[in-house]
């Protein structure tokens, strides 16, 4: 009910309420996009190329960071081993003992690095169930969600290429994934044209199922023993996509994937959700958690609180 100027109460229909919510949402999106459009021109671009040795739990990577003009950039090298750094083709030396690089130079910064992420350290955060805090590279699979490449403070555009041993399939944020043959196995190229605070990478010995729904490519990446679950997850994904698009507007990306993980996770990243192997087998997940994680594609991934990176504010929506 709403009150008119003369004090009379007039009933408001659910349809009117929904349209008002839609108008507010569209206005928020317009403001968000106009702000990011002005900032996008001066964001760094980060091209990352990685390869893996699963027996040694090792990643080898090369980062090419296009530094914007007249802007200081802070880069964190974390616990990675920095093999070399080049700035515009010349050796670049800086004290990296604090694992922080601050630089204000236009051009290309190249960082060659290595890291070791052993199995057995992917511990679940007991205060935040579904969150696994450590990276893993092993024969079981690859799970990299933080501090696995030299990271830029703030948003940047990312382009990732990964070479994987034969038998592995890779997932990362992407509107398009291109797979080609490589001497060591397969090369995966991830095209994601939106600025983000960071990217994630997952790989496993998956079977893949795909359907297209309302112009969106929907994938299920499941381990061979669980591939029979893919159809149910895709069917429920289509239901949520249909409902959320009616409520909030078009799905913001070109693809969405439900990915099974060998670790006990419950994550939503732009263009995919990562659910633990034991979790996906629970019969109620498709009716509860799956819808929650898909909703994050709108709130928390595409529309994000400016000051928060962990989605805390978005979860309240």
N, C-alpha and C positions, 0 to 999 in steps of 0.2 A: 504494500500500500504506500502511496505518496500523498502528501498534503499540498493542496492548491493554495493560492494566495488568499482565498476567502475562507480557508480553514476546512474546506471539504476534502474528505479522503477519497482518493480514486484508486481502484485496484490496478495493479501493474501485472500484466501477464508474464509467464515465464519466457515467452518469445521476446517481449520487449526488454526484459532483463538481460537476456542473452545478447541481443543486439547492442545494448549499452556497453556490456562487457567487451564485446568485439570491437566497438569504436575506441574504447580506452586502450585496448591491446594494440590496435593499429596505430594509434597516436604514439604509444610508447615505442613501438617498432620503428616508426618514422624518425623519432628523435634519436633513437639508438643508431640507426643507419646513417643519419646525417652527421652525427658526431664522429663515427668511425670512418666515414668517407674522407673527412678533412684530415684525420690523423694517419690514414693508411699510407699516404704518399711518403711519409717520413719514417716508416717502420723498416727495420732490418729484414733481410731475406736470408734464410739459413738452409743451405743445401747440405744434406747429410748422406754419406755413402758408408754402408757398414757390411761386414762379413763376419762369419762366426766359425769357431772351432768348438763344437759341443763337447768333445772329449776333454778339452782343457778348460771348459767353462769360460771361454774367452771371446771378446768382441774386439774387432779392429775397425776403426772408423776414421773418416776424413770429413771435417766440417769446412765448408766454404761459406763465410758470413759476409754478405754485402752490407758494408757499413754506410748508414745514411749520412748525408752532408750536414755539417754543423750540429752534430748531436753526440753527446757522450754515451757510450754503450758499456754496460757492465755484463761480463761473461763469467760464469762460474764453472770451474773445471772439476769440482767435487773431488772424489778419490780416484779419478782417472789418471793413468800414466800418460803424460804429454810427451810424445815422441819428437815433434817439431812444430814450429810455428813460422808462417811466412806472411808478410804484409805486402801486397802488390808485387809478389814475386821475389821479394828480398827477405833474408832471414830476419825474424823479429824476436828479440830477446826481452823477456820481462820476468820479474820475480813472481813465480806462481806458488810460493810456499803457502800463501793464504788461500789458494785455490780461487782467487778472484783476479780478473783482468778488467781494468777500466781503460777505455780507449776512445779517442776522439780523432779519428782519421778517416777520410773518405777513401773507399776502395774495397779490396777483398782481403779478408783475414782468413788464412788457411791453417787449420789445426788438425794435426794427425795425432791420434790417441789410441790407447788400448785400455781394456778393463777386464777384470775377472769377477764373475758373479757365480758363486758355487751353489749347488743344490743343497738344500737343508737349511737355508737361511730365510726362506720365505715364510716368516711367522705372521700369523693373523693378529691384528690389533684387537685385543679383547674389549677395549673401550669403544670400538667402532667396528662391529661385526661385518664381515664381508670385505674389509680392507686389509690387504697384504702389503707390508711396508718394504720388503726387500726384493731386489731383482734376482732373477735366476736364469742361467743358461745351462741346459743339461740335455741329456738324451730324451728326457720326458717331454721337454718343450722349452720354449723361450718366453720369458715374462719380464718386460722392461717397462716400468712406469715412472721412474724418477731417477735422475742423476746418472743416466746412461750415455749421455752425450754432453758436450760443453753447452750449457744452457744460457739463454739470454734473459736478462731481467726485463720483464714486461712482455708485451705481445710482439710477435714476429710472424712472417710468412715462412712456412716450412715445406721443403720438398725432400722426400726420403726415398732412397734406393737401398735395397737389401739383397745380398746374395746369400742363399740358403742351401744347405746340403740337400741332396735328393731325398724326396719323401716328405719334406716339410712344406706346409702352407702358411703364408704370413698374412697378418691383418694389422692395419694401422688406420688412422684417420684418413679417409679418402672418399672423394666423389667418383674416382675411377682408379682401378688397380690394373696395371699392365704387367703381364708375366712373359718373360722371354728366357730362352736358353742361355746358360752361361757355362764356362768350362768346369766350374766347381759345383754346378747344380742348376738352380733357377734364380733369375734376378726379378725382384718385385719392385715396381715403381708406383709410388702413391701420389696421386694428384689431388691436392686439397687446397682450394684457392682462397681460404679464409684465414685471417690472422688469429693466432691462438697463443696462450701462455706456454704451451709445450705439447709434445706429442708422445704417444705410447706405441709400443710394438709388442705383438704377441705372435708366436708361431708354434705349430704343433703338427702332428701327423693326422690331419683331419680328412674326413669325407665332406663334400660340399653339396648342398642342395640350393637351387635358386628358383624363385618365382618373381614375376613382375606384376605389380599391383598399382593401378592409377599412376603409371609412369615411374614408380619407384622400384628399383631392383632390391628384392628382399632375399637374404642369404641365411642359410643355417650351416655353421661350421661345427661339426660334432665328431667325436672320436668314433672309430668304426663300430664299437660295441653299442654306441648310443645313437647311431644315425637314424634309427627308427623314430626318435623324438623330434626330428627336424620338421616333419610335416605339421605336427601339432603346434610347434612354436611359430612356424610361419603363418598358419591359419589364425592364431590369436594375434600375431603381429599385425596382420591385415585388419582385424577388427579394431585394434587400438589406433592404427593409422587413420582409418575411416572416421572414428569418433573424434580424435584429436584434431584432425584437419577441419572437421565441421565446427569445432569449438574455437580453434586458435589460428586457423589459416593453414596454408600449404606447408607440407613438410619441408624443412629448409635445405635438405640435401638430396642427392640423387640416388643414394643407396643406404640400406640399413642391414646390419648383420647381427644375428644371435650367435655368439661364440662360446663354446664350452672351454673351460679352463681346468687344468690339472690341479690348480690351487683353489682354495675356498673363497673365491671373490664374488662380489656383487657390485659391479661397476657399470656406469654409463659414460662412454666417451663419444665425442661427435662421430656419428655414422655407425656405431656398434655398441652392443652391451656385452660384457664379459661375465659369465656366470659359472660358478664352480661345478665340478663334475658331480658331486653329490647333490648340489642344489637343484640342478636341472631335472633330476629324477623325481623330485617331490611333486606330486600331482597338482598341488594348489598353486605352484609358482606361476603358471601361465595366467592364472586368474588374479594374481596379486602383484608380486614383485616385477613381473615382466612389464605390466602396464606402467608401473612406477618408473622403471628404467627408460622406457620409451618416451614418457613424458619429459624426461630430462633432455631429450633432443631439442625441445623447444625452450624449456626453462632450465638453465644451468650449462647448456652447451652452446646453443645459438644466442640466446639472450642470457647474459651473465651479469651479476652484480659487479660494478666497476672495481670495488675494493677487495672483493673476496674471490679466491681461486678455488675454494673447496666446495662450492655449491651450497653452503650452509643456508644462505638467505633463500636460494631457489627452492630448497626442500620445504620451506614454509608455505610456498604457493600450493 
